[in-house]
Amino acid sequence: MVKLKKEKGKLQLSSALIFSTFFAAFIFAALVPGAAYSGSFDKLPVRGMVTMIDLGAKKCIPCRMMMPIMEKMEKLYKDRAAINFIDVWENHDQATRFRVRAIPTQIFFDKKGKEVYRHVGFLNEKSIKAQLLKMGVEPVKR
């Protein structure tokens, strides 16, 4: 049960609720796997291929919520689009390079390496597919 106290015009949550929220976030972060781009960052965006880069952090909750989506996109667009994740907390220089102001940030590049679309925040699977389709990339037929 959530207990709220009104003190001098401010609502305060019980410490138990605050603790349980942080504990749940910690457990969630520990359970969701995170795969990061393992190649040379100099090769991003990939020339000759539509590229999507998700810039975030393995410990950021919205970023971690995107991990299963990104893994699915890697499989759906294998050899058709380069789908990558960069942990900007571990690679600060990449945050500067890609002008990241908030995470997660997704950037889509055309085959020539030109940025064509940028989104800040959680981006769902349907929106990613729509952007890739708009750029002429269809998923692998199963």
Backbone as numpy.savetxt, mean C-alpha at the origin, in Angstrom:
# Nx Ny Nz CAx CAy CAz Cx Cy Cz
-17.53 -3.39 27.13 -18.37 -2.22 27.13 -17.48 -0.98 27.13
-17.84 -0.02 26.29 -17.09 1.22 26.18 -17.62 2.20 27.21
-16.71 2.73 28.00 -17.11 3.72 28.99 -16.56 5.07 28.57
-17.42 6.05 28.54 -17.02 7.40 28.20 -17.24 8.29 29.41
-16.27 9.16 29.66 -16.40 10.12 30.74 -16.37 11.50 30.12
-17.22 12.36 30.62 -17.19 13.73 30.15 -16.50 14.56 31.22
-15.38 15.16 30.82 -14.60 15.94 31.76 -14.23 17.26 31.11
-14.75 18.34 31.66 -14.48 19.68 31.15 -14.77 19.78 29.66
-15.90 19.24 29.23 -16.32 19.36 27.84 -15.64 18.39 26.89
-14.78 17.47 27.40 -14.08 16.52 26.53 -14.51 15.11 26.88
-14.71 14.30 25.86 -15.02 12.90 26.09 -13.71 12.13 26.19
-13.63 11.21 27.14 -12.43 10.40 27.29 -12.83 8.93 27.24
-12.10 8.15 26.45 -12.33 6.72 26.38 -11.63 6.04 27.55
-12.16 4.92 27.95 -11.52 4.19 29.04 -10.16 3.66 28.57
-9.24 3.54 29.49 -7.91 3.06 29.14 -7.96 1.63 28.62
-8.94 0.84 29.06 -9.07 -0.53 28.57 -9.37 -0.55 27.08
-10.22 0.35 26.61 -10.56 0.41 25.19 -9.34 0.82 24.38
-8.61 1.80 24.86 -7.42 2.26 24.15 -6.39 1.15 24.07
-6.16 0.44 25.20 -5.21 -0.66 25.22 -5.63 -1.76 24.26
-6.91 -2.13 24.26 -7.38 -3.22 23.40 -7.25 -2.85 21.93
-7.46 -1.59 21.59 -7.31 -1.14 20.21 -5.87 -1.28 19.75
-4.91 -0.81 20.57 -3.50 -0.93 20.21 -3.06 -2.38 20.17
-3.55 -3.20 21.10 -3.20 -4.61 21.13 -3.69 -5.31 19.86
-4.93 -5.02 19.45 -5.49 -5.61 18.22 -4.68 -5.19 17.01
-4.28 -3.95 16.94 -3.47 -3.46 15.82 -2.11 -4.18 15.79
-1.52 -4.39 16.97 -0.24 -5.08 17.06 -0.38 -6.52 16.58
-1.40 -7.23 17.03 -1.63 -8.62 16.62 -1.86 -8.69 15.12
-2.69 -7.79 14.57 -2.96 -7.77 13.14 -1.66 -7.58 12.37
-0.83 -6.65 12.80 0.43 -6.37 12.13 1.36 -7.58 12.16
1.31 -8.35 13.22 2.18 -9.51 13.35 1.71 -10.67 12.48
0.40 -10.75 12.19 -0.14 -11.88 11.45 -0.12 -11.73 9.94
-0.17 -10.52 9.44 -0.24 -10.29 8.00 1.17 -10.29 7.42
1.44 -11.18 6.44 2.78 -11.21 5.88 3.03 -9.98 5.04
4.30 -9.62 4.88 4.63 -8.46 4.06 5.78 -8.79 3.12
5.54 -8.64 1.83 6.59 -8.87 0.86 7.00 -7.54 0.26
8.26 -7.28 0.23 8.75 -6.03 -0.33 9.49 -6.31 -1.63
9.64 -5.30 -2.45 10.38 -5.40 -3.70 11.80 -5.82 -3.39
12.29 -6.84 -4.09 13.61 -7.37 -3.77 14.68 -6.99 -4.80
14.28 -6.34 -5.89 15.25 -5.96 -6.90 15.88 -4.61 -6.62
16.60 -4.10 -7.60 17.23 -2.80 -7.48 16.19 -1.71 -7.70
16.13 -0.76 -6.79 15.15 0.33 -6.91 15.43 1.18 -8.14
16.67 1.14 -8.63 17.02 1.91 -9.82 16.27 1.41 -11.05
15.78 0.17 -11.00 15.07 -0.41 -12.15 13.58 -0.12 -12.11
13.14 0.68 -11.14 11.73 1.07 -11.05 11.58 2.51 -11.50
10.56 2.83 -12.26 9.61 1.94 -12.89 10.29 1.09 -13.98
9.70 -0.07 -14.23 10.25 -1.00 -15.21 9.99 -0.47 -16.62
11.04 -0.27 -17.38 10.92 0.23 -18.76 10.29 -0.84 -19.64
9.38 -0.43 -20.51 8.72 -1.36 -21.42 7.56 -2.10 -20.81
7.20 -1.76 -19.56 6.09 -2.44 -18.89 5.36 -1.46 -17.99
4.04 -1.53 -18.00 3.26 -0.72 -17.06 3.68 -1.14 -15.66
3.89 -0.16 -14.78 4.40 -0.43 -13.43 3.50 0.23 -12.39
3.18 -0.52 -11.35 2.48 0.02 -10.19 3.42 -0.14 -9.00
3.64 0.96 -8.29 4.46 0.91 -7.08 3.60 1.34 -5.91
3.53 0.49 -4.90 2.83 0.81 -3.66 3.90 1.16 -2.64
3.91 2.41 -2.21 4.90 2.88 -1.24 4.23 2.98 0.12
4.74 2.23 1.07 4.13 2.20 2.40 5.13 1.70 3.41
4.63 1.00 4.42 5.48 0.44 5.46 4.83 -0.85 5.98
5.66 -1.81 6.30 5.16 -3.09 6.79 4.42 -2.96 8.11
4.68 -1.90 8.87 4.04 -1.72 10.17 2.86 -0.75 10.12
2.54 -0.23 8.96 1.41 0.70 8.79 0.16 -0.15 8.53
-0.89 0.04 9.31 -2.08 -0.80 9.20 -2.75 -0.70 7.82
-3.04 0.50 7.27 -3.64 0.53 5.93 -2.72 -0.10 4.87
-1.41 0.07 5.04 -0.45 -0.53 4.10 -0.53 -2.05 4.19
-0.62 -2.56 5.40 -0.70 -4.01 5.60 -2.01 -4.57 5.07
-3.05 -3.78 5.13 -4.34 -4.22 4.59 -4.25 -4.38 3.06
-3.35 -3.67 2.44 -3.17 -3.76 0.99 -2.29 -4.94 0.58
-1.51 -5.50 1.50 -0.57 -6.58 1.17 -1.24 -7.75 0.43
-2.36 -8.30 0.93 -2.97 -9.42 0.21 -3.46 -9.01 -1.19
-3.91 -7.79 -1.31 -4.36 -7.29 -2.62 -3.17 -7.19 -3.56
-2.06 -6.66 -3.07 -0.86 -6.52 -3.90 -0.33 -7.89 -4.33
-0.35 -8.85 -3.42 0.10 -10.20 -3.76 -0.80 -10.80 -4.84
-2.11 -10.57 -4.74 -3.05 -11.06 -5.75 -2.80 -10.37 -7.09
-2.54 -9.06 -7.07 -2.29 -8.31 -8.30 -1.01 -8.80 -8.99
0.01 -9.14 -8.19 1.24 -9.68 -8.77 0.95 -10.93 -9.58
0.10 -11.81 -9.06 -0.25 -13.05 -9.75 -1.14 -12.79 -10.95
-2.14 -11.91 -10.78 -3.08 -11.63 -11.87 -2.44 -10.94 -13.07
-1.40 -10.14 -12.82 -0.78 -9.36 -13.88 0.65 -9.80 -14.19
0.99 -11.04 -13.80 2.33 -11.57 -14.02 2.71 -11.45 -15.50
3.88 -10.89 -15.75 4.42 -10.68 -17.09 3.63 -9.67 -17.93
2.65 -9.01 -17.35 1.87 -8.00 -18.06 2.06 -6.61 -17.45
2.30 -6.58 -16.14 2.54 -5.32 -15.43 3.46 -5.64 -14.24
4.31 -4.70 -13.93 5.20 -4.86 -12.77 4.49 -4.28 -11.56
4.22 -5.12 -10.56 3.53 -4.72 -9.34 4.56 -4.80 -8.21
4.81 -3.68 -7.53 5.89 -3.62 -6.54 5.47 -2.91 -5.27
6.11 -3.28 -4.16 5.91 -2.63 -2.87 7.27 -2.18 -2.36
7.34 -0.94 -1.88 8.57 -0.44 -1.26 8.22 0.05 0.14
8.95 -0.47 1.12 8.79 -0.02 2.50 9.62 1.26 2.66
8.94 2.39 2.74 9.66 3.68 2.81 10.23 3.96 4.20
9.79 3.22 5.21 10.40 3.38 6.53 11.78 2.73 6.54
11.96 1.70 5.72 13.26 1.04 5.60 14.10 1.67 4.49
13.47 2.35 3.54 14.14 2.92 2.38 13.73 4.38 2.23
14.21 5.22 3.14 13.83 6.64 3.18 14.12 7.36 1.87
15.21 6.98 1.22 15.57 7.64 -0.03 14.52 7.45 -1.12
13.80 6.33 -1.08 12.76 6.07 -2.08 11.53 6.95 -1.83
11.27 7.26 -0.58 10.16 8.18 -0.27 10.45 9.55 -0.87
11.69 9.98 -0.76 12.10 11.26 -1.34 12.05 11.18 -2.87
12.60 10.13 -3.40 12.65 9.96 -4.86 11.27 10.01 -5.50
10.30 9.33 -4.88 8.95 9.26 -5.44 8.01 10.33 -4.87
8.56 11.29 -4.11 7.82 12.41 -3.55 6.59 11.94 -2.74
6.84 11.02 -1.81 5.77 10.49 -0.96 5.56 11.43 0.21
4.33 11.86 0.41 3.99 12.75 1.52 3.20 12.02 2.61
2.51 10.94 2.22 1.73 10.13 3.17 1.72 8.71 2.64
1.53 7.76 3.55 1.47 6.36 3.14 0.13 5.76 3.53
-0.32 4.79 2.76 0.26 4.29 1.52 0.02 5.25 0.35
0.94 5.22 -0.61 0.81 5.95 -1.86 1.04 4.96 -2.99
0.15 4.96 -3.97 0.31 4.10 -5.13 0.56 4.98 -6.36
1.57 4.60 -7.13 1.91 5.34 -8.34 1.89 4.37 -9.51
1.22 4.77 -10.59 1.15 3.98 -11.82 1.96 4.69 -12.89
2.81 3.92 -13.58 3.66 4.44 -14.64 3.34 3.73 -15.94
3.40 4.46 -17.06 3.18 3.83 -18.36 4.44 3.08 -18.78
4.42 2.49 -19.97 5.55 1.69 -20.45 6.82 2.49 -20.65
6.69 3.79 -20.81 7.86 4.66 -20.99 8.42 5.15 -19.65
7.75 4.80 -18.55 8.22 5.22 -17.24 7.66 6.55 -16.78
6.65 7.04 -17.49 6.03 8.31 -17.13 4.89 8.07 -16.13
4.87 8.85 -15.04 3.80 8.73 -14.07 2.48 9.18 -14.71
1.45 8.32 -14.60 0.16 8.66 -15.18 -0.96 8.78 -14.14
-0.74 8.19 -12.95 -1.76 8.25 -11.91 -1.11 8.05 -10.55
-1.61 8.81 -9.56 -1.11 8.71 -8.19 -2.32 8.72 -7.26
-2.28 7.85 -6.24 -3.35 7.79 -5.24 -2.71 7.72 -3.86
-3.28 8.43 -2.91 -2.79 8.38 -1.53 -3.88 7.76 -0.66
-3.50 6.75 0.13 -4.44 6.05 1.00 -4.67 4.62 0.51
-5.53 3.92 1.21 -5.86 2.54 0.84 -6.52 2.54 -0.53
-6.09 1.64 -1.41 -6.66 1.51 -2.74 -7.15 0.08 -2.91
-8.44 -0.09 -3.16 -8.99 -1.44 -3.22 -8.67 -2.13 -4.55
-8.91 -3.41 -4.58 -8.60 -4.26 -5.74 -9.33 -3.78 -7.00
-10.58 -3.45 -6.86 -11.39 -3.02 -8.01 -10.79 -1.76 -8.65
-10.35 -0.82 -7.83 -9.76 0.42 -8.33 -8.42 0.18 -9.01
-7.63 -0.73 -8.47 -6.33 -1.06 -9.08 -6.57 -1.68 -10.45
-7.48 -2.65 -10.52 -7.80 -3.30 -11.79 -8.31 -2.28 -12.81
-9.16 -1.37 -12.37 -9.72 -0.36 -13.28 -8.61 0.54 -13.83
-7.66 0.94 -12.99 -6.57 1.79 -13.45 -5.67 1.04 -14.43
-5.36 -0.22 -14.13 -4.52 -0.99 -15.04 -5.23 -1.22 -16.37
-6.53 -1.48 -16.34 -7.30 -1.65 -17.57 -7.31 -0.36 -18.39
-7.45 0.76 -17.70 -7.42 2.07 -18.34 -6.07 2.29 -19.05
-5.03 1.67 -18.51 -3.70 1.80 -19.09 -3.41 0.70 -20.12
-4.44 -0.10 -20.44 -4.31 -1.12 -21.48 -3.79 -2.46 -21.02
-3.83 -2.72 -19.70 -3.33 -3.99 -19.17 -4.48 -4.81 -18.63
-4.63 -6.02 -19.17 -5.67 -6.94 -18.69 -5.02 -8.04 -17.87
-5.79 -8.60 -16.92 -5.22 -9.68 -16.11 -5.00 -10.94 -16.93
-4.14 -11.81 -16.42 -3.88 -13.11 -17.07 -5.15 -13.93 -16.99
-5.52 -14.53 -18.11 -6.70 -15.42 -18.16 -6.36 -16.73 -17.47
-7.28 -17.19 -16.66 -7.04 -18.47 -15.94 -7.78 -19.59 -16.57
